[in-house]
Amino acid sequence: MKKAVYVTSPLLPPLEEFTPYLEQIWQNKQLTNAGPFHQQLERALADYLGVEHLSLFSNGTLALLTALQALRVTGEVITTPYSFVATSHTLLWNDLTPVFVDIDPVTCNLDAEKIEQAITPRTTAIMPVHCYGVPCNVERIQQIADIYGLKVIYDAAHAFGVKQHGRTVLEHGDLSILSFHATKVFNTIEGGAIICRDAKMKKRIDYLKNFGFADETTVVAAGINGKMNEVQAAFGLLQLKHIDSALEKRAALDARYRELLMDVPGVTLMPFPEETEWNHAYFPVRIGDEYPLSRDELYALLKQNNIMSRRYFYPLISSFPMYRGLASATQSLLPVANQIANEILCLPIYPDLEHDEQEEIANIIKAVTVSSATSVLDEAV
Ligand SMILES: *Cc1c(COP(=O)(O)O)cnc(C)c1O
């Protein structure tokens, strides 16, 4: 491959379409603090996503941090080891104890059937992740939360635009968090949001993201600075005009990969989630024992060919030094997560990925199995 192909490439609107927005900001002379573009984007995103209340943030991590504060979560929080580190880091930043629970071998999401056995008197919340945009077992999780009186905060950083049974996945739990980082399906360069259920909670979240200010002279909490600025918000409004076509291109790329890689021995594709309008945020494959190379050997081979796949998620969060000491981080308690972390590889997928690039990626993966089959034949002869 002549030019390097990365696992993702940011969605960027045509530059000339952005200039009028910038001119407007220069005219308004309001750069941040819930300016006009910020207000427009909150409304437009809520409408697009099919939710009632949404609060913008400068990034997804601050949104997660603030969500935990907004719900006054304390003690232990049940979460997944199979995610980006920010999920658990926000627990440590809030002085909470992550309790890792193993994942489901099909969806790669928190295994709802293993949650109950991890609940202790100190448990106050569950923080699952819709990994790769695949919906969690939301009904079962809510059922457990109701029985034990727990809050549910979804890290929905991967789940922009995902619907199941015709409804947005963002309506589940007490709060859901989105990330609009450059690498995500929808981006505002950096950015994020909290989706909540009522106006009162949105008000509290809006105070918390602005140092706790309720008005000019009233500070109601030790809030943080999590505000999205006007340039980011304007960028988001423009992105929203292009998001449907970006999602269509992702769906087509996903379908093409499935055709190309359908029958490769040892390569397992993520099953299509049931009754779901998926966003194809990632294209994860599992490299099993039947494949002639280990996952890391294939990763290296692709890299030699200028294709930068990524091992999302490896290593597991629970194996990083700041988590290793926790009882729930013990490797033998997380067999599924450990196995998948050792087999997973995310292949490049983004709207501008070209057909011949995609074919070359698939060809490299397939050629290994063909040549090893030939060498087995050779030996037999
Ligand atoms: C990207 C991501 C985050 C962090 O979001 P930022 O906007 O980069 O702060 C959190 N959780 C998951 C699962 C992510 O993929």
The ligand as an SDF file (V2000), in Angstrom:
LIG
                    3D

 15 15  0  0  0  0  0  0  0  0999 V2000
  -13.2990    7.5480   23.0540 C   0  0  0  0  0  0  0  0  0  0  0  0
  -13.8180    6.8770   24.2780 C   0  0  0  0  0  0  0  0  0  0  0  0
  -13.9290    7.5460   25.5050 C   0  0  0  0  0  0  0  0  0  0  0  0
  -13.3400    8.8870   25.7450 C   0  0  0  0  0  0  0  0  0  0  0  0
  -13.8700    9.9130   25.0210 O   0  0  0  0  0  0  0  0  0  0  0  0
  -13.0150   11.2400   24.7640 P   0  0  0  0  0  0  0  0  0  0  0  0
  -13.9830   12.1040   24.0280 O   0  0  0  0  0  0  0  0  0  0  0  0
  -11.8240   10.8550   23.9290 O   0  0  0  0  0  0  0  0  0  0  0  0
  -12.6280   11.8040   26.0700 O   0  0  0  0  0  0  0  0  0  0  0  0
  -14.5360    6.8840   26.5680 C   0  0  0  0  0  0  0  0  0  0  0  0
  -14.9710    5.6160   26.4490 N   0  0  0  0  0  0  0  0  0  0  0  0
  -14.8600    4.9320   25.3050 C   0  0  0  0  0  0  0  0  0  0  0  0
  -15.3740    3.5330   25.2420 C   0  0  0  0  0  0  0  0  0  0  0  0
  -14.2390    5.5200   24.1900 C   0  0  0  0  0  0  0  0  0  0  0  0
  -14.0800    4.8130   23.0680 O   0  0  0  0  0  0  0  0  0  0  0  0
  1  2  1  0
  2  3  1  0
  2 14  2  0
  3  4  1  0
  3 10  2  0
  4  5  1  0
  5  6  1  0
  6  7  2  0
  6  8  1  0
  6  9  1  0
 10 11  1  0
 11 12  2  0
 12 13  1  0
 12 14  1  0
 14 15  1  0
M  END
$$$$
